[in-house]
Amino acid sequence: MDEEHRGLNVPDLVANTLHLCIVSGRLKAMLEQESGANIEFLPAALANHKGRRVTGEYFIANVLDTYDCVDRDKSDFDTFASKPDEFTGLFRLNLREDQIPANAKLFRIKPMGTVLIVREDLRAALEAKGMTGVNYIAMGRRCSIY
């Protein structure tokens, strides 16, 4: 483990190369209570670096709400030549607020379903509860998402 994350502590949001949203039981409960999103939770088992099962409850959180709300004029992205409506890379994101329901706190964007959008009030609640492993990119900031 690195200096910043000593021991075998598993964060509430588990980073992975499959673009799955893997959450702890603690984060699952909070999302069910606070997000207002339609989320399918599938039980998941995690293995540590020695191949042993990690204690605690973990779930794949499949966020079902998706909106076609990207402001393509103000965003920076690459698309498939054969599928111009799908993003292959996202480098700056701006949204059209008028295309997002007022109660949407957590959702996906249509052209790149692996990207999850967290509204500011949900972000603040996640931080107030001390949820770990969650990283945010502010709207309009440079990024590299593939």
C-alpha positions as CSV (number, residue, x, y, z in Angstrom):
1,M,0.0,0.0,0.0
2,D,1.2,3.5,-0.6
3,E,2.0,6.1,2.1
4,E,-1.4,7.8,1.8
5,H,-3.4,4.6,2.2
6,R,-1.8,2.4,4.7
7,G,-3.1,-1.1,5.4
8,L,-6.0,-2.8,3.8
9,N,-8.6,-0.1,4.1
10,V,-11.1,-0.3,1.3
11,P,-12.8,3.1,0.4
12,D,-16.5,3.6,0.1
13,L,-16.2,4.0,-3.7
14,V,-13.8,1.4,-5.1
15,A,-11.8,2.5,-8.1
16,N,-11.5,-0.1,-10.8
17,T,-10.6,-0.5,-14.5
18,L,-14.0,-1.7,-15.6
19,H,-15.8,1.6,-15.0
20,L,-18.1,0.0,-12.5
21,C,-19.4,2.0,-9.6
22,I,-18.5,-0.3,-6.7
23,V,-19.8,1.0,-3.3
24,S,-19.6,0.0,0.3
25,G,-22.8,-0.8,2.3
26,R,-22.4,2.6,4.0
27,L,-22.4,4.5,0.6
28,K,-25.2,2.4,-0.7
29,A,-27.4,3.4,2.3
30,M,-26.6,7.0,1.8
31,L,-27.3,6.9,-2.0
32,E,-30.6,5.2,-1.3
33,Q,-31.6,7.9,1.1
34,E,-30.1,11.1,-0.4
35,S,-29.6,10.7,-4.2
36,G,-33.1,10.4,-5.4
37,A,-31.7,8.4,-8.3
38,N,-32.9,5.1,-9.7
39,I,-30.1,2.8,-8.8
40,E,-29.9,-1.0,-9.2
41,F,-27.6,-2.5,-6.5
42,L,-26.0,-5.8,-7.2
43,P,-24.0,-7.6,-4.4
44,A,-20.3,-7.8,-5.1
45,A,-17.4,-9.6,-3.4
46,L,-14.0,-7.9,-3.3
47,A,-10.6,-9.7,-3.0
48,N,-7.6,-8.1,-1.4
49,H,-4.1,-8.2,-2.8
50,K,-3.6,-11.7,-1.3
51,G,-6.8,-13.0,-3.0
52,R,-8.7,-13.1,0.3
53,R,-12.3,-11.8,0.5
54,V,-12.6,-8.3,1.9
55,T,-14.9,-8.1,4.9
56,G,-17.9,-5.9,4.6
57,E,-20.8,-5.4,2.2
58,Y,-20.0,-4.1,-1.3
59,F,-22.3,-3.5,-4.3
60,I,-22.2,-2.6,-7.9
61,A,-24.3,0.5,-8.1
62,N,-25.9,0.7,-11.6
63,V,-27.2,4.2,-11.9
64,L,-30.2,4.0,-14.3
65,D,-31.0,7.7,-14.8
66,T,-29.4,9.0,-18.0
67,Y,-30.0,12.4,-19.6
68,D,-29.0,13.8,-23.0
69,C,-27.9,17.1,-21.5
70,V,-24.3,17.7,-22.7
71,D,-23.6,21.2,-24.1
72,R,-21.6,20.1,-27.1
73,D,-20.6,23.6,-28.1
74,K,-18.9,24.2,-24.7
75,S,-17.6,20.7,-24.1
76,D,-14.4,19.1,-25.5
77,F,-14.7,15.5,-26.5
78,D,-13.8,12.9,-29.2
79,T,-16.4,10.6,-30.9
80,F,-16.5,7.4,-32.9
81,A,-16.4,8.2,-36.6
82,S,-19.2,5.7,-37.1
83,K,-21.1,6.8,-34.0
84,P,-20.9,10.6,-33.6
85,D,-23.4,10.6,-30.7
86,E,-21.0,8.5,-28.5
87,F,-17.9,9.9,-26.8
88,T,-14.6,8.0,-26.9
89,G,-12.9,10.6,-24.8
90,L,-14.1,13.5,-22.6
91,F,-11.7,16.5,-22.0
92,R,-14.1,19.2,-20.7
93,L,-17.7,18.9,-19.8
94,N,-20.5,21.5,-19.7
95,L,-24.2,20.6,-19.3
96,R,-27.4,22.2,-20.5
97,E,-29.2,22.8,-17.2
98,D,-32.6,23.1,-18.9
99,Q,-32.3,19.4,-20.0
100,I,-31.8,18.1,-16.5
101,P,-34.7,17.5,-14.1
102,A,-34.6,19.7,-11.1
103,N,-34.5,16.8,-8.7
104,A,-31.6,14.9,-10.5
105,K,-28.7,14.7,-8.0
106,L,-27.0,11.6,-9.5
107,F,-27.2,10.5,-13.2
108,R,-25.2,9.5,-16.3
109,I,-24.8,11.4,-19.5
110,K,-26.1,9.8,-22.6
111,P,-23.1,10.1,-24.9
112,M,-20.7,8.4,-22.3
113,G,-22.6,6.2,-19.9
114,T,-19.5,5.6,-17.7
115,V,-19.5,9.2,-16.6
116,L,-21.6,9.9,-13.4
117,I,-22.7,13.4,-12.6
118,V,-23.1,14.3,-8.9
119,R,-25.0,17.5,-8.2
120,E,-23.4,19.9,-5.7
121,D,-25.8,19.3,-2.8
122,L,-25.2,15.5,-3.0
123,R,-21.4,16.1,-3.2
124,A,-21.6,18.2,0.0
125,A,-23.6,15.5,1.7
126,L,-21.1,12.8,0.7
127,E,-18.2,14.9,2.0
128,A,-20.1,15.7,5.2
129,K,-20.6,11.9,5.8
130,G,-16.9,11.3,5.2
131,M,-17.3,9.0,2.2
132,T,-13.9,7.9,0.9
133,G,-12.6,7.2,-2.6
134,V,-14.8,9.7,-4.3
135,N,-13.1,12.1,-6.7
136,Y,-14.9,15.0,-8.4
137,I,-14.1,17.1,-11.5
138,A,-15.7,20.5,-11.5
139,M,-17.9,21.4,-14.4
140,G,-16.0,23.0,-17.2
141,R,-12.6,21.9,-15.9
142,R,-10.0,20.0,-18.0
143,C,-10.1,16.3,-17.6
144,S,-9.1,13.1,-19.4
145,I,-11.9,10.4,-19.3
146,Y,-11.8,7.5,-21.6
